[in-house]
Amino acid sequence: MTKVLIDADGCPVVDLTIAAAKRFGLPVLLICDTSHIMQREGAETITVSKGADAVDFVLVNRVDKGDIVVTQDYGLAAMVLAKRGVPIDQNGRIYTEENIEGLLHGRHVAKKIRQSGGRMKGPKKRRPEHNEAFEEALVKLLKETAQ
């Protein structure tokens, strides 16, 4: 059975994801570290110790083919794709084999700029339209999974 996994550290769409998955009868796993402990009705929570990529490794080890993973982490999305899962970000963008390399490259370039003292603009302030786009894309994925 398909499941929905959430990289829950700092994820703004946890409640939307749980509600959508519930409509399709799919189990939800929240994976977070000890600095972001959370419990939500309708989801199982797995809490891991803090550490670089600790959540990512626990999550990717639980992904099966066709599982949906909510994350804003490009590196985790790439690992999920390698396991034939379906990663989606908090704004409704589906990560694919076609777009992940460009996203990872952009992240690498931004890191180099920051390391050399440059500054990058942060993400735009979250707006209701972002939640709507996410929910629409997630429900579409869930419908495809249910077929």
ABEGO torsion letter per residue (X at the ends): XBBBBBBABGBAAAAAAAAAAAAAGBBBBBBBBAAABBBBBGBBBBBBBBEBGAAAAAAAAABBBGBBBBBABAAAAAAAAAAGBBBBBAAGBBBBAAAAAAAAAAAAAAAAAAAAGBBBBBBBBBBAAAAAAAAAAAAAAAAAAAX
